[in-house]
Amino acid sequence: NALRHGIGQTTDAGSLQIKAMRQPETLVLTVSDNGGGLPVHWQLKTSSGIGLANTAARLQQLYGENHRFDIHNRDEGGVEVEIVVPARTAD
């Protein structure tokens, strides 16, 4: 989505950043771009897109309330998606 809808929609040089960070109890995955951003009143629940809705549904199915899926415009432009799930421990 970040490639197609984010930086793929701009004629300027695009930037895409993917980060994964392990914290003591969680895994934080972040994808951000410097594209045009989301429309002002955009909401996942009213979006016609399939990919993000499927991702949200899968996270809910796998983790219930023990996850976070946040999509927002960045102050400096573009969009950031953050997924936080429980970290697995080596048992």
C-alpha positions as CSV (number, residue, x, y, z in Angstrom):
1,N,0.0,0.0,0.0
2,A,2.8,2.4,0.8
3,L,4.4,1.9,-2.6
4,R,1.2,2.0,-4.6
5,H,-0.8,4.6,-2.8
6,G,1.9,6.6,-1.0
7,I,5.1,7.3,-2.9
8,G,3.7,5.8,-6.1
9,Q,1.3,8.8,-6.4
10,T,4.0,11.5,-6.3
11,T,6.3,12.8,-9.0
12,D,8.9,13.7,-6.4
13,A,11.5,11.3,-5.0
14,G,9.7,9.0,-2.6
15,S,10.9,7.5,0.6
16,L,9.7,4.3,2.3
17,Q,10.9,3.3,5.7
18,I,10.1,-0.1,7.3
19,K,11.1,-0.7,10.9
20,A,10.7,-3.6,13.3
21,M,11.6,-3.1,17.0
22,R,11.4,-5.7,19.8
23,Q,10.4,-4.3,23.2
24,P,10.2,-6.3,26.4
25,E,6.6,-7.3,25.9
26,T,5.8,-6.3,22.3
27,L,6.9,-6.2,18.7
28,V,6.4,-2.9,17.0
29,L,6.3,-2.8,13.2
30,T,6.2,0.6,11.5
31,V,5.9,1.5,7.8
32,S,6.1,5.1,6.8
33,D,6.3,7.1,3.5
34,N,6.6,10.7,2.4
35,G,3.8,10.6,-0.1
36,G,0.7,12.8,-0.2
37,G,-0.9,11.4,2.9
38,L,-4.5,10.4,3.7
39,P,-7.5,12.5,2.9
40,V,-8.5,14.7,5.9
41,H,-11.5,12.6,7.0
42,W,-10.2,9.2,6.0
43,Q,-11.1,6.3,8.3
44,L,-10.3,2.6,8.0
45,K,-13.8,1.5,8.8
46,T,-15.3,3.5,5.9
47,S,-12.5,2.8,3.4
48,S,-13.3,0.8,0.3
49,G,-9.8,-0.8,0.3
50,I,-9.4,-4.5,0.9
51,G,-5.7,-4.8,2.1
52,L,-5.8,-2.7,5.2
53,A,-9.3,-4.1,6.2
54,N,-8.0,-7.6,5.8
55,T,-4.9,-6.8,7.9
56,A,-7.1,-5.3,10.7
57,A,-9.4,-8.3,10.6
58,R,-6.4,-10.7,10.8
59,L,-4.8,-8.9,13.7
60,Q,-8.1,-8.9,15.5
61,Q,-8.5,-12.7,14.9
62,L,-5.0,-13.5,16.0
63,Y,-4.6,-11.1,19.0
64,G,-8.0,-9.9,20.0
65,E,-7.6,-6.7,22.1
66,N,-3.9,-7.4,22.6
67,H,-2.7,-5.5,19.5
68,R,-2.7,-2.0,18.0
69,F,-3.2,-1.1,14.4
70,D,-2.8,2.6,13.8
71,I,-2.8,4.5,10.5
72,H,-2.2,8.3,10.5
73,N,-0.8,11.2,8.6
74,R,2.7,12.2,9.6
75,D,3.3,15.8,10.6
76,E,6.1,16.1,8.1
77,G,4.0,14.6,5.3
78,G,3.1,11.1,4.2
79,V,1.5,8.3,6.2
80,E,2.7,6.0,9.1
81,V,1.2,2.6,9.8
82,E,2.1,1.1,13.2
83,I,1.3,-2.5,14.3
84,V,2.0,-3.5,17.8
85,V,1.6,-7.2,18.8
86,P,2.7,-9.3,21.8
87,A,6.3,-10.5,21.6
88,R,6.8,-14.2,21.6
89,T,9.2,-15.5,24.2
90,A,11.5,-18.4,23.9
91,D,10.2,-21.1,26.2
